[in-house]
Amino acid sequence: MRGAAGGLARVLEQTASLHRLVAGGAWEAAAAVEAERRGLLEQFFAVPPPAAELPAILAQLRELIEANERLIELGAQLRRRTAQESQQATMGRRAVRAYAGQAG
């Protein structure tokens, strides 16, 4: 695919890669892909697309919105998991301190 639609196809590929990287905890690689993805989006929106490509672009934009929503939900899930793990670690430290205080 060429033209503006081709640029969005590349963004969609990067979005899928970004989702896989984030899900796998590959944060540095995800940051690099996100930077490249952002640059492509900036290039895409810098120039109005040809009218003939608008139907394909509209479909791709809808797909991109859905992919972004899935990525946002993944981030929210990971944030909740991290908060839960942090809370459990805090509770564990408190328990150890309480036990150590009573043992002494």
C-alpha positions as CSV (number, residue, x, y, z in Angstrom):
1,M,0.0,0.0,0.0
2,R,1.4,3.4,-0.9
3,G,0.6,7.0,-0.1
4,A,-1.1,8.1,3.1
5,A,-2.9,4.8,3.5
6,G,0.5,3.0,3.3
7,G,1.8,5.3,6.1
8,L,-1.1,4.4,8.3
9,A,-0.6,0.7,7.5
10,R,3.0,1.1,8.9
11,V,1.6,2.8,12.0
12,L,-0.8,-0.1,12.5
13,E,2.0,-2.6,12.3
14,Q,4.0,-0.6,14.8
15,T,1.0,-0.4,17.1
16,A,0.7,-4.2,17.0
17,S,4.5,-4.5,17.7
18,L,4.1,-2.0,20.6
19,H,1.4,-4.0,22.1
20,R,3.5,-7.2,22.0
21,L,6.5,-5.4,23.4
22,V,4.6,-3.8,26.3
23,A,2.9,-7.1,27.1
24,G,6.3,-8.8,27.2
25,G,7.8,-6.1,29.4
26,A,10.3,-4.9,26.7
27,W,10.0,-1.3,27.8
28,E,13.1,0.1,26.0
29,A,12.2,-1.5,22.7
30,A,8.6,-0.3,23.2
31,A,9.8,3.3,23.7
32,A,11.8,3.2,20.5
33,V,8.9,1.8,18.5
34,E,6.6,4.5,20.1
35,A,9.0,7.3,19.1
36,E,9.1,6.0,15.5
37,R,5.3,5.5,15.5
38,R,4.7,9.1,16.8
39,G,7.0,10.5,14.0
40,L,5.0,8.6,11.3
41,L,1.7,9.9,12.8
42,E,3.1,13.5,12.8
43,Q,4.1,13.1,9.1
44,F,0.7,11.6,8.2
45,F,-1.2,14.5,9.8
46,A,1.1,17.2,8.4
47,V,-0.3,16.8,4.9
48,P,-3.9,16.4,3.9
49,P,-4.4,13.0,2.2
50,P,-5.7,12.7,-1.4
51,A,-9.5,12.5,-1.6
52,A,-9.3,9.2,-3.4
53,E,-7.6,7.6,-0.4
54,L,-10.1,8.9,2.2
55,P,-12.3,5.7,2.4
56,A,-9.2,3.5,3.0
57,I,-7.7,6.0,5.5
58,L,-11.0,6.3,7.4
59,A,-11.1,2.5,7.8
60,Q,-7.4,2.5,9.0
61,L,-8.0,5.3,11.4
62,R,-10.9,3.4,13.0
63,E,-8.6,0.3,13.2
64,L,-5.9,2.5,14.8
65,I,-8.3,3.9,17.4
66,E,-9.4,0.4,18.3
67,A,-5.7,-0.7,18.6
68,N,-4.9,2.3,20.7
69,E,-7.8,1.5,23.0
70,R,-6.4,-2.0,23.5
71,L,-3.0,-0.6,24.2
72,I,-4.4,1.8,26.7
73,E,-6.3,-1.0,28.4
74,L,-3.1,-3.1,28.5
75,G,-1.3,-0.2,30.2
76,A,-4.1,0.2,32.7
77,Q,-4.0,-3.6,33.5
78,L,-0.2,-3.4,34.0
79,R,-0.6,-0.3,36.2
80,R,-3.2,-2.1,38.4
81,R,-1.0,-5.2,38.6
82,T,2.1,-3.1,39.6
83,A,0.0,-1.2,42.2
84,Q,-1.2,-4.5,43.7
85,E,2.3,-5.9,43.8
86,S,3.6,-2.8,45.4
87,Q,0.8,-2.9,48.0
88,Q,1.6,-6.6,48.8
89,A,5.3,-5.8,49.2
90,T,4.5,-2.9,51.5
91,M,2.2,-5.2,53.6
92,G,5.0,-7.8,53.7
93,R,7.5,-5.2,55.0
94,R,5.1,-4.1,57.6
95,A,4.5,-7.6,58.8
96,V,8.3,-8.3,59.0
97,R,8.8,-5.1,61.0
98,A,5.9,-6.0,63.3
99,Y,7.3,-9.5,63.8
100,A,10.8,-8.2,64.4
101,G,9.5,-5.7,66.9
102,Q,7.7,-8.5,68.9
103,A,10.6,-10.9,68.6
104,G,13.0,-8.5,70.3
